[in-house]
Amino acid sequence: MKATWLIQISLADQDLSGGEAVEVRHAIEDQIEAAGIGDITGGGTSVDGTSIDFQLAVDDPAEARAFLDEFLEHCDLKDNTTITVAE
């Protein structure tokens, strides 16, 4: 059974418009899906561009977490990210 995670990323310090934040979210989602760690099942972006979020259904939580930690660190977003596991 897949675990569902809610991933929230603050972009407040990036000074992006809402449209630019959508592009960032789509790029992140594309990288996650290309890595094969799970399926994006929904997402959103704040109107003012200060945050993005998406749901990720993961097959292997340990593998997914390792990928996300490395990927978000590379993007300099790890400290701005909260990952919540849905019950």
Backbone as numpy.savetxt, mean C-alpha at the origin, in Angstrom:
# Nx Ny Nz CAx CAy CAz Cx Cy Cz
-6.53 -20.13 3.28 -7.37 -18.95 3.28 -6.48 -17.70 3.28
-6.82 -16.75 2.45 -6.03 -15.53 2.36 -6.33 -14.60 3.54
-5.28 -13.94 4.02 -5.43 -12.92 5.05 -5.64 -11.58 4.34
-6.51 -10.75 4.88 -6.75 -9.43 4.29 -6.10 -8.36 5.15
-5.32 -7.52 4.51 -4.62 -6.43 5.19 -5.13 -5.10 4.66
-5.22 -4.12 5.53 -5.49 -2.74 5.14 -4.17 -2.00 5.27
-3.74 -1.41 4.18 -2.47 -0.69 4.17 -2.77 0.79 3.96
-2.33 1.61 4.91 -2.55 3.04 4.87 -1.19 3.73 4.82
-1.05 4.65 3.86 0.22 5.35 3.69 -0.04 6.85 3.71
0.63 7.55 4.61 0.54 9.00 4.67 1.49 9.60 3.62
0.95 10.50 2.83 1.76 11.22 1.83 1.81 12.71 2.17
1.46 13.06 3.40 1.35 14.46 3.79 2.62 15.26 3.52
3.77 14.62 3.66 5.03 15.34 3.45 5.49 15.34 2.00
4.67 14.77 1.11 5.05 14.68 -0.31 4.54 15.86 -1.14
3.59 16.64 -0.61 3.02 17.80 -1.30 2.46 17.42 -2.68
1.59 16.40 -2.69 0.98 15.92 -3.93 -0.47 16.38 -4.03
-0.94 16.51 -5.25 -2.37 16.75 -5.47 -3.10 15.42 -5.34
-4.42 15.46 -5.28 -5.19 14.23 -5.21 -4.93 13.32 -6.40
-4.84 13.91 -7.59 -4.56 13.13 -8.79 -3.19 12.48 -8.78
-2.20 13.21 -8.28 -0.85 12.64 -8.18 -0.81 11.50 -7.17
-1.56 11.64 -6.07 -1.62 10.58 -5.06 -2.25 9.32 -5.65
-3.25 9.48 -6.50 -3.87 8.32 -7.17 -2.83 7.60 -8.02
-2.02 8.37 -8.75 -0.96 7.77 -9.58 0.04 7.00 -8.72
0.40 7.57 -7.57 1.32 6.89 -6.66 0.70 5.58 -6.18
-0.58 5.63 -5.77 -1.25 4.42 -5.29 -1.27 3.36 -6.38
-1.62 3.74 -7.60 -1.66 2.77 -8.70 -0.28 2.16 -8.95
0.77 2.96 -8.89 2.13 2.45 -9.11 2.51 1.46 -8.01
2.17 1.77 -6.76 2.45 0.85 -5.65 1.68 -0.44 -5.83
0.39 -0.33 -6.15 -0.45 -1.51 -6.36 0.10 -2.38 -7.49
0.54 -1.75 -8.58 1.11 -2.50 -9.70 2.34 -3.29 -9.28
3.21 -2.69 -8.48 4.42 -3.36 -8.01 4.08 -4.54 -7.10
3.10 -4.35 -6.24 2.68 -5.42 -5.33 2.11 -6.58 -6.11
1.24 -6.30 -7.06 0.64 -7.38 -7.84 1.69 -8.07 -8.71
2.64 -7.32 -9.25 3.71 -7.92 -10.07 4.58 -8.85 -9.23
4.73 -8.54 -7.95 5.53 -9.39 -7.06 4.81 -10.69 -6.72
3.52 -10.74 -6.96 2.76 -11.96 -6.73 2.50 -12.29 -5.27
2.51 -11.29 -4.40 2.31 -11.58 -2.97 0.84 -11.54 -2.56
-0.03 -11.12 -3.46 -1.45 -11.06 -3.13 -2.24 -10.28 -4.15
-3.51 -10.08 -3.84 -4.42 -9.39 -4.75 -4.94 -8.12 -4.09
-4.90 -7.02 -4.82 -5.49 -5.77 -4.36 -7.00 -5.92 -4.49
-7.72 -5.68 -3.39 -9.16 -5.88 -3.41 -9.94 -4.58 -3.24
-9.26 -3.46 -3.14 -9.92 -2.16 -3.02 -8.90 -1.12 -2.65
-9.28 0.14 -2.79 -8.34 1.20 -2.44 -8.98 2.56 -2.51
-8.29 3.53 -1.96 -8.79 4.89 -1.97 -7.67 5.89 -1.81
-8.01 7.14 -2.07 -7.06 8.24 -1.97 -7.79 9.45 -1.39
-7.15 10.15 -0.47 -7.78 11.37 0.06 -7.84 12.42 -1.05
-8.87 13.24 -1.01 -9.07 14.27 -2.03 -7.90 15.24 -2.08
-7.32 15.54 -0.92 -6.23 16.52 -0.89 -4.85 15.89 -1.14
-4.80 14.58 -1.39 -3.53 13.93 -1.72 -2.64 13.59 -0.56
-3.16 13.69 0.67 -2.30 13.47 1.84 -2.21 12.01 2.26
-3.06 11.12 1.72 -2.98 9.72 2.11 -3.60 8.81 1.05
-3.13 7.58 1.07 -3.69 6.54 0.22 -3.91 5.30 1.07
-4.81 4.44 0.62 -5.00 3.17 1.31 -5.48 2.14 0.30
-5.24 0.89 0.64 -5.74 -0.20 -0.19 -5.79 -1.47 0.64
-6.63 -2.40 0.18 -6.74 -3.69 0.83 -5.96 -4.69 0.00
-5.28 -5.58 0.69 -4.45 -6.59 0.05 -4.78 -7.95 0.65
-5.21 -8.88 -0.20 -5.45 -10.25 0.24 -4.17 -11.03 -0.03
-3.51 -11.50 1.03 -2.20 -12.14 0.91 -2.29 -13.65 1.09
-1.47 -14.35 0.32 -1.39 -15.81 0.40 -0.47 -16.25 1.53
0.69 -15.63 1.61 1.72 -15.99 2.58 2.10 -14.72 3.35
1.53 -14.52 4.55 1.78 -13.29 5.29 3.26 -12.97 5.53
4.07 -13.96 5.83 5.49 -13.70 6.09 6.19 -13.18 4.82
5.91 -13.81 3.69 6.51 -13.37 2.42 6.01 -11.97 2.05
4.72 -11.74 2.23 4.14 -10.44 1.90 4.74 -9.34 2.77
4.88 -9.61 4.05 5.43 -8.60 4.96 6.88 -8.29 4.62
7.66 -9.32 4.31 9.06 -9.11 3.95 9.16 -8.25 2.68
8.33 -8.56 1.68 8.35 -7.78 0.45 7.95 -6.33 0.74
6.84 -6.14 1.46 6.35 -4.79 1.73 7.37 -3.97 2.52
7.98 -4.57 3.53 8.99 -3.85 4.31 10.13 -3.36 3.43
10.63 -4.23 2.58 11.74 -3.85 1.70 11.30 -2.83 0.66
10.15 -3.07 0.04 9.64 -2.17 -1.01 9.36 -0.78 -0.45
8.66 -0.72 0.68 8.31 0.58 1.26 9.55 1.32 1.77
10.53 0.60 2.27 11.80 1.22 2.68 12.48 1.83 1.45
12.51 1.08 0.35 13.11 1.56 -0.89 12.42 2.84 -1.38
11.10 2.91 -1.21 10.32 4.07 -1.65 10.32 5.20 -0.62
11.01 4.99 0.50 11.06 5.94 1.62 9.66 6.22 2.17
8.84 5.17 2.25 7.48 5.30 2.77 7.22 4.40 3.98
8.20 3.61 4.38 7.97 2.64 5.46 7.52 3.31 6.75
8.14 4.41 7.12 7.79 5.10 8.36 6.42 5.77 8.30
5.88 5.92 7.09 4.58 6.58 6.90 3.46 5.57 6.69
3.74 4.28 6.90 2.79 3.22 6.55 2.30 2.49 7.79
0.99 2.22 7.78 0.37 1.39 8.82 -0.27 0.21 8.12
0.02 -0.99 8.61 -0.58 -2.22 8.06 -1.43 -2.83 9.17
-2.72 -3.00 8.89 -3.65 -3.59 9.84 -4.17 -4.89 9.25
-4.11 -5.95 10.02 -4.62 -7.25 9.59 -6.09 -7.33 9.99
-6.96 -7.55 9.00 -8.40 -7.67 9.28 -8.65 -9.00 9.96
-9.54 -9.00 10.91 -9.89 -10.24 11.63 -10.92 -11.03 10.87
